[in-house]
Amino acid sequence: ILRRLRCTAAAASTSALSRRWRERGLWRHLPEQSFRGVAHGALESALAQVALPKLSLLDIEITDRLPAESAASLLRAAARLDPVELSLVIAWVVRSDESVPIELPSFARATSITLRLHNLPLSAPAQGVEFPVLERLSITSGSFDTGALISRCPRLRVLELIYCWGIETITVHSATIDELLVISGQLRGVDIMAPMLRKFTLHSDVSVDFNISLLAPMMENLSLKCWSHGQRFVPAVTEAVGIDGLWRLVRLELGTEGSGFILGLDIGRSVRLFFSNILLLFDIQSLEMFPLPKISALELCLDTRGHVYGGVVLHLLRIWNGIRRLKLVIDRDMEVCPPDCLCDQPENWRSQNISLMGLEVVEIKNFKGRSHEVDFLKLLFRCAPLTKVTVELASKVEPNSRGCKNAYKLFMKNPAVECHVNLKRGNKVIYET
């Protein structure tokens, strides 16, 4: 009966209903011990009373503010109980300015360890000490040397690193890991060498000098969501990833689509045109150094602020010219581009030719029918064997406007291509071939 309660506190209170249970302290003999919401002092005492030398489960959650030394003591107490599954959650760790890393004790029988330690600095066990049967490791908010710790886990299969502050470069060299999740606030690099890795998820803000080394030949499921809002290294100067000199990369997302991969980029207008404190140190072409898989679809969210986007999209298509599908979402385009703006220089992008022999499907959202938008459509029809084009008009654009009529004429000149024009309101179809 007590085992079904799962919570040691509940088991102990149940014992109060029976003199025999109370006198014998039957909760102390449970192989699964769970302490949640127990004060730290009472918890230390309870752990000392556990009668079994080896537990199947030890689950601890503390909401008190806990000094780093007390957190270390709890880890050692947990190790003495040698659980198969360990979950230790400490909501708030109070660190001194000179806090030294806490050495993780050995958990010889543990197959699963979950640690949430509020930015507690950790170090791998002493040389030669391993986690011999550990298969799943999840650490939230700890700070440690990822490479050193992983090298002590010869059977590790699943690794989760969630907001581990202070870790600038994630290093994972493992012959056994097949699933890796990294969620971080700021990263400078990722170094992965994992021949059995099949699923990798990375969500992080990245620095402008971010680099990734990825050797994972068995990869089946890859999801990258990286964003960069600029980073200040000297007063009044912000660095950003530049695109074609006039635009900046805000977010990169990579995921699977059928048998291929889809690359999504959020691109904003660089304010360097108006302010001198934006320093574009890295160009989007540096992404070619990343071990990205073959991209089958490119989705661009363009914060154009009224500027001409044909040149920058053409620049990106030259980098990923093997795509089969292109999607453009034009965002915040109600502003008016000033005369002689650099965004339309050089103007010869309209007459350039590029080989896009795989591109078949194009979708454009928030189309306004401006002359440069129609010119970009002409370029795509000229350079790619398109089979389907879908255009969604912006909310305030009239279907019979001059720009829309020019688009209709272009579609009629290409009768072999399936073309659709939809209203944003209600997704009503106003033109199709």
N, C-alpha and C positions, 0 to 999 in steps of 0.2 A: 504494500500500500504506500509506504513512504517513498519508494522509488518513483512512483507515478507523480508525486508532487513536484519533482524536478528541482525545487528551490529548498536549500538547506534551512533557511529561516522559517519557511512554512512547515518543514518537517519538525523543527525544534518546537514550534508553537503547538503542533499537533501532539507532541510528546506530553505537553502539559495536561492534556485531557486524560492521560493514562498514567497512574503512578508507576506501573511497570515500565512503560516506555520512557518516562522521565528518569527513573532510577538507573535504567540501563543505558540511557543516552543512545538510543538506536540510530539516530541520525548520523552519529559519528562513524557508523559502519557502512554508510551508503557509498557505492563506487562512483556515483555522480554527485558532485558537490557544486552548488550554485549559491553565490553570495552577491546579492544585488541590493544597493542602498544601505549596506551595513557600514557603520562608522569604522574608521581605520583601526582604532584601538580594539574594538570588539572583534574585528576581522582577524587581527593577528592572534588573538586568543582562540578564536574558533578554529583557525588553521592548525594551531598547536594541538587541538583536541581530536582532530581527525584520526581515527584508529587505523584505517587501512594504509599500508605503506605505498600502495600503488593505486591510482585512481584511473577510471576510464574517461572521466570528464571533470575539469575544474574550470568554473565560470565565475569570474570576479568582475564586478562593476562598482567603482567608487566615484561618488560625486563630490567628495570633500576636496579641499585644497590640500595637496600632499607634497611635502618636501621631497627632493630628488633622492635623498638618502632612504626615506621610507619606501619610495617606489622600488629602489634596489633591494630592500629587505623583503618586499612582497615577492619579487621575482625569485629570490633565493628560497623563500618558503614554498612557492609553487613548485620549484624544481625538486625539493625534497619529497613532494607528494607524487612526483613522476607520472603525470597524467598522459593519457594517449591523446586527448584533445584539450587544448588550453586556450582560454579566451580571457584576456586581461585588459580592462578598460579603465583608465584613470582620466577623469574629466579635466583635471587641472594639476599640473606639476609645478611647484615653486622652485625655481632654480636660482642659485647664487651666481654672481658675476663670474666666479672662477669654477663653475661646475665642470667636473671632469667626466668623460664618458663612463657610463656604467657597463661593466662587462656582463654580457648575457650568460647566464649559467647554462649548463648542458641539460637538455631534455632528451634523455636516451630513448624513451618509448614514444615520444610525441610524433604523431602523423599529421597533426593539424595544429598550427599556432596562429592566433589572432591577437595582435597587440595594438592598442590605441593609447599613446603615451604622451600626448600634448608636448611635442617638441623635446622629448627627453633624449639627450645624446647617448648613443649606445656604441659599444665596441664588440667585435666578435669574441667568442670564447678564447681561452688560452690556446697557444699553438698545439695542434694535435687533437683538440677536442672538437667533436662533430655533433651534428644532429642526424644520426645514422639512418633513421627511417622517416624523416620528415618529408611529407609530400605536398603539403599546402602551407604557405606562409603569407600572412596578410599583416602589413604594418601601416598604421596611420599616424602621421605626425611625429614619428621618431626621426632621429638624425644619426646616420651611420655610414660606414663604407660598404656600399652594396656589393662590390666585388669580393671583399674579404668575407662577408657573411655568407654569400651564396656559395663560395668555395667550400664551406663547411657542411653543405647540404647535398650529399651525393645522390639522393633520390628525389629531389624537389621537382614537382611537376607543375604546380600552380603558384605564381608569385603575384602579389598585389602590393603596390607601393602608392599610398594615397596621401598627398600633401605632406611629404616628408621634407620639411623645411630645412634648408641648409645644404641639401644635396644638389649640387649644380650639374653634375654629370652622372647619369645612371649607367652603371657597368654591369652587364649580365653575360657572363661566360659560363654556360652550363650545357652539359651533354644530355640532360634529362628534361628540362623545362619544356612544356608544350603549351602553356597559357600564361601570358604576361599582361598585367594591367598597370599602367602608370598614369596617375592623375597628379599634376603638380602645379605650383604657382609660378615658378620661373625656372627654366632649364637652359643650360648652355650646350648640353650635348647628351647623346645617347649612344652607347657602345654595346652592341648585342652580337654575340656569337653563340647561337643556339641551334644546332642541327635538327632538333626534334620540335622546335617551336612551330605551332600551327595557328595560334591566335594571338595577335598583338594589338592592344588598344593603348593609345597615347593621347591624353588630353592635357594640354599645358600651354601656358604663356611661355614664349621662347625669346631669348635675347637675339639681337641682330647678328651675332656671330655664331648662332646655333649650328651645330653640325651633328650628323647622324651616321653611324656605321652599323649596317644591318646585314648580318650573314645568317640567313634562316631559309635554307632551300626547301623546307617542307611547309612554308607559310601558305595557309588557305584563307584565313580571315584577318585582314589588316585594316585597322581603323585609326587614322591620325586626325586629330583636331588641334591645330596649333594656331595661336594668334599672337600678334605683336603690335602693341600700342606705342612702341617707341620706348627708349630707355635713356635716362639721364646719367651721364658719366661726368660731365663738367657743368657748372652752372649755366643755365639759359641755353643749353644745347641738347637737343633730343635727336637720337639716332633712329633710323627706320630703314626697312628693306625697300629699296627703290625698284621701280619698274619703268623702263624706257625713259628714265630721267625725270618724269613729270608725275608719276603715280607712285603709290606705296601699297605694300601688301599688308592687310589687316589680319586676315585669317586664312589658314590652309586646312582643308579637310580632305581626307582620302579614305575611301571605302570600297567595298566590293559591289559589283553590279553584274549579275549573271556570271559569265566566265571571265570577265575583265574587271578593271578598276575604274572608279570614277573619282576625278580630282575636282574639288570645289575650291575656288579662291574668292575671298572678299577683297575688293580693291577700292581704295579711296583716292581722291585727288590729293596730291601733295601740296601742303600749304607753303612749300618752299617758294612758290611763285609770289607769295605775298609777304612772307616773313623769312628772315635770314637765319633763324635758329633751328632749322630742320636740316640735318646732315644725312643725306642718303649714301651710306657707306657701302651697301651691298646691293647687287642687282639681282633681279629675279632669276637670271640665267645661272646663278650659283646653285639653284635647285637641281640643275643637271648633275651636280656632284653627289646628290643624295641618291641612295639606291632605291628610287621609286620604281614600282613595277610598270609594265606596259599599260598606259592609260587608254581606255576605250571611250571615255566620256569626259567632257570638260564643262563644268558649270561655273559661271562667273556672275558674281553679284557686284555690280558697278555703282559705286556712289559717285556719280559723274558731276553733280552740282551744275548741270547744264553744259558741260564741256563735251567736245567731240571725242568719241571713244574708239573709232575705227582703227586708228593707228596702234593703240595699245593692245587691242584684241588681236590684230594682225601679228604683232610682236609675239604674243603668247602662242598663237597658232603655229608660228615658225618653230617654237620649242617643242610643242606637242602636236606635230602634224600628222600623227597616225590615228587620231580619234575618229570614232564613228558617229558620235552625237555631241552637239554643242547647244548649251542653254545659256542665254543671257537674261539677267534680271536687272533692269535699269532702276536704280533707287535714287530718291531725292534729286529729281531732275527738273524742278520747277524754276531754278535760277536761269539766268540768261548769260550765255558766254559773251564776254566783252569782245569788241572788234580787235582783230589782229592778235588774238590770243595764241599763245605758243602751243596750245593743245592740238591745233590743226596744222602744225608744222612738223615735218614737211608735208605739203599737200599731196605729194605723189603716192601716198599709200592707196589712193583711189584707183590708180592705174597699175599697181603692182600685181604680179602673178605669183601664186604660191601653190605648190602641189599638195592638195588635200584629197587624195584619191580614196581615202577611207570614209570621208565625211558624207553621211547620208541624211541625217535628221538634224534639223535646226529648230529651236524654239526661242522666241524673244518675247519677254514680258515687259509691259509698260512702254510699248512702242508709241512714239509721238508723230512719226511721219516727217521728221525734219530731214532736210536734204542729205545730211551726212549719214543718217540712218538708212535711207534708201540707197545711197552709194555703197554702204557696207553690204547690203543685201545683194547688190549687183556683183560685188566682188566674190561673194560666196557662190552665187549661181555660176560665175565664170570659172572658178577654181576647183569646184567640188562636184561630184556626180550625185547631186541631191535627189532624194526620193520623197521627202516630206518636209514642209516648212509650216510652222504654226506661229502666228503673230497675235499677241493679245494687246489691244490698244489700251493706253493709259486712260484713267477714269474721265478726264475732261476733254478727250480728243474726239472730234466729230468724224464719223465714218466717211463723210463726203468731203473732207478737207483735201486740199491740194496734195499734201504729202501722201495721204492714204490712196488717193487716185493714182499717183505715180507708182505706188507699191502694187496696186491691182494690175496696172499695165505691165509691170515686170513679171508678175505671175502669169498673165495671159501669154506672154512671150515664151514661157516655159511650160507648155501644156503637159509634158511628161512628168512633171513634179506635182505631187499632191499638196495643195496649198490651202491653208485655213486662216481666216482672220476672225477673231472673237472680240466681243465687247467684254471689258472687265466686269461690268455690272451684269450679274446673272450668267456670265459665260455664254452669252448669245452669239451664235455664228452669224456673221454678216457677209462673209464671202468664203467660197470654197470651190475647188476645182476637182 
